[in-house]
Amino acid sequence: MNQIILTIIIFAAVQLINVILQTAKTLILAKSDNMHYAAIANAVAFGFYAIVIKQIAATSLTITVVVTI
């Protein structure tokens, strides 16, 4: 049970960071004239989301279902 609670806390924190990164990425893409900044922001946001997916994939299916519902 403690593993599920810890996984939920970590998942919520990582998802909050992901939302912040995605929002910053969107603002940079919309407001920036420099495509290099937009490309870097997109790469950082995509890379972080890949880490989120890897974290979910590393847990068992029962814990993944409980955390994401």
MARVEX-907524 format. One line per 5 residues: number of its first residue (from 1); their letters; for each residue z, y, x of N, C-alpha, C. Coordinates in steps of 0.05 Angstrom, whole numbers. Each point is the difference from the previous one (the first is absolute). Layout:
N
NUM	A	Z/Y/X/Z/Y/X/Z/Y/X; ...
//
This chain:
69
1	MNQII	0/-24/16/0/24/-16/0/25/17; 15/-1/22/1/24/18/-27/5/13; -16/-21/5/-27/4/11/-18/15/-19; 3/-6/-26/-17/13/-20/8/30/-2; 25/6/0/9/28/-2/-9/15/25
6	LTIII	3/-12/23/-8/14/25/-31/4/0; -15/-19/-10/-29/2/-1/-7/22/-20; 13/2/-22/-5/21/-20/5/28/12; 22/3/15/7/25/12/-21/8/21; -7/-19/17/-20/6/20/-27/7/-13
11	FAAVQ	-8/-16/-20/-25/5/-14/0/28/-13; 22/8/-12/1/26/-13/-2/22/20; 13/-3/23/-1/21/21/-28/2/12; -12/-23/5/-27/0/11/-20/11/-20; 3/-6/-25/-18/11/-20/3/30/-3
16	LINVI	24/10/2/5/29/0/-15/13/23; 3/-11/23/-14/11/24/-30/-2/-5; -9/-21/-12/-29/-4/-5/-10/22/-19; 15/5/-21/-8/21/-19/-1/27/13; 19/6/18/0/26/14/-25/1/18
21	LQTAK	-6/-21/14/-23/-1/18/-26/3/-16; -2/-13/-23/-24/1/-16/-4/28/-11; 22/13/-8/-1/28/-10/-9/19/22; 12/-3/23/-8/16/23/-29/-4/7; -9/-25/-1/-28/-6/6/-18/14/-20
26	TLILA	7/-1/-25/-17/12/-21/-1/30/4; 23/12/6/0/29/5/-17/8/25; 2/-16/21/-15/6/24/-30/-4/-6; -7/-21/-15/-28/-4/-6/-12/22/-17; 16/10/-19/-9/21/-18/-1/28/13
31	KSDNM	20/5/17/3/28/10/-12/4/28; -4/-22/15/-9/4/28/-30/2/3; -8/18/17/-29/2/6/-7/-17/24; 21/-9/15/-4/-16/23/0/-30/-8; -22/-13/4/-2/-28/-8/16/-18/19
36	HYAAI	6/9/24/16/-16/18/29/-3/-11; 11/21/-11/27/-1/-12/-1/-19/-24; -21/2/-15/-2/-17/-24/-2/-30/8; -15/-5/21/-4/-28/10/27/-11/11; 14/17/14/26/-9/11/20/-5/-22
41	ANAVA	1/18/-20/19/-4/-22/-7/-25/-16; -26/-5/-4/-9/-24/-14/7/-25/16; -3/0/26/6/-23/16/30/-6/0; 16/21/2/29/-4/0/10/-11/-27; -10/11/-22/8/-10/-26/-10/-28/-5
46	FGFYA	-24/-7/9/-11/-27/-4/16/-19/17; 6/7/25/16/-17/18/28/-6/-11; 12/21/-10/27/-4/-11/-1/-18/-25; -20/3/-17/-2/-17/-23/-5/-29/8; -15/-4/22/-4/-27/10/27/-13/8
51	IVIKQ	18/16/11/27/-10/7/15/-8/-25; -3/16/-21/13/-6/-25/-10/-27/-11; -26/-4/0/-11/-25/-10/9/-23/18; 1/3/26/10/-21/17/29/-7/-5; 16/20/-6/28/-5/-6/3/-17/-26
56	IAATS	-16/7/-20/0/-15/-25/-10/-29/4; -21/-2/16/-12/-27/5/19/-18/16; 17/12/16/18/-17/16/23/-12/-15; 6/10/-24/22/-11/-16/-11/-22/-18; 18/-16/-10/-8/-22/-18/-10/11/-26
61	LTITV	-15/-16/-14/-13/9/-25/21/8/-21; 22/-14/-2/20/6/-21/12/28/6; 6/6/25/11/26/6/-20/22/-4; -25/-5/8/-22/20/-4/-3/7/-29; 1/-20/-18/-3/5/-28/23/16/-11
66	VVTI	25/-6/8/23/14/-9/-1/29/10; -8/5/25/0/27/11/-21/17/-13; -24/-11/-4/-22/17/-10/-1/3/-30; 17/-14/-15/-1/4/-29/17/23/-8
//
